């Protein structure tokens, strides 16, 4: 069994075909991931009545309130 697989992989033509198939799979998965990220955006965050809403990437960022800036 292992000998058959090694014989198959030793042929340069077979390795080239496997390389093309692997590359195609990577391209398809990358395209599907990009489409997913584009069409399924995260919901927005909002606050009302004097509240503070926080989404992502706000670390070490000033938050301005009526009383001034807090860190």
Secondary structure as UniProt FT lines:
FT   HELIX           2..10
FT   HELIX           12..39
FT   TURN            49..50
FT   TURN            59..60
FT   STRAND          63..65
FT   TURN            66..67
FT   STRAND          68..70
//
